[in-house]
Amino acid sequence: MHAWQMQEAKARLSEVVKCAESEGPQNITLHGQSVAVVVSRAMFDRLSGNEYSLLEFMRRSPLYGSDDIILERNASATREVSL
């Protein structure tokens, strides 16, 4: 992982982003301490589990396509609220 000093990363942000996409995570340091890591969008999605949309997630459910699921609404009366 390539390390960039904060000042250098700010001055060359577009290069940092391109390197994150082509070479992998880019470490940003401040006073010699690691403070941030820049990763590509593809890697972020893979690490955070956001590869699929909500629709795709639901379609991957074992319940997808099941017609025998019965969803019943509670028919009891609503509660009284004093204002």
N, C-alpha and C positions, 0 to 999 in steps of 0.2 A: 504494500500500500504506500503510495507516494504521499509525503508530508509537505504541506504548504504552510508557510507562515501567514497569519491573518492578513497582514498588509499586502503580501504578494497575491493571496487568493482574491482579495478585493480588486486589485488592479488587473488581474487576469482571470476574472470569473468565467468568461466564455471558454477559456482553455481548460479550467478546472472541470467544468460541466462536460466538455467533450472527452476529457480523460476518464471521467467517471463512467461514461457510456462505453468507451472503447477498451479501457484498461482495468476498470473495477473501482472500488471505493477509494476516495481521496480524503486523506486526513488533514484537518485544519488545526493548527496549533496557535496558541497565544501565550507568550512568555515561556515557551518550551513545553507547555501542557496541552494535551489533546483536548479540544473543546467541541469539535464537530466533525462529522463525516458526511461527505457528499456521495450519494449513490445514484445510479441511473434509475429512471422510472420503472423499468422492467424489474430490476432487482428489488426495489421498494415494494412493488406489487407482489412479487414472489415471497418476500420476507413477511409482509403484513397479511398475507392471505387474501388480498383484494384482486386476485386474478380473474374472478368471475363476478358478473353483475348479480343483483338480487334474483332476477328472473332465472339466470343460469343455475344459481344456487338452489332455487326451489325445484327446478327441473331435475336436479341431481338427487333429490330426496327420494328415499325408498317409497314414500307415499305418493309420489307423482303418478298420475294416471289411475289411481284407485278411486273407483266410483262408489265403493261401499262405506266411505267415511261419512258418519252422521254427525253433523254439527247442530246442536240444539241451543236455542236461546232460552235464557231463564225467563219464564213467563210471570214471575212474581211481580207484585205491584212495586212501584218506586217508593222510596222512603220519603217521609215528610221532613221538610227543612224549614225551620223558622228563620225569618230574616229580620 
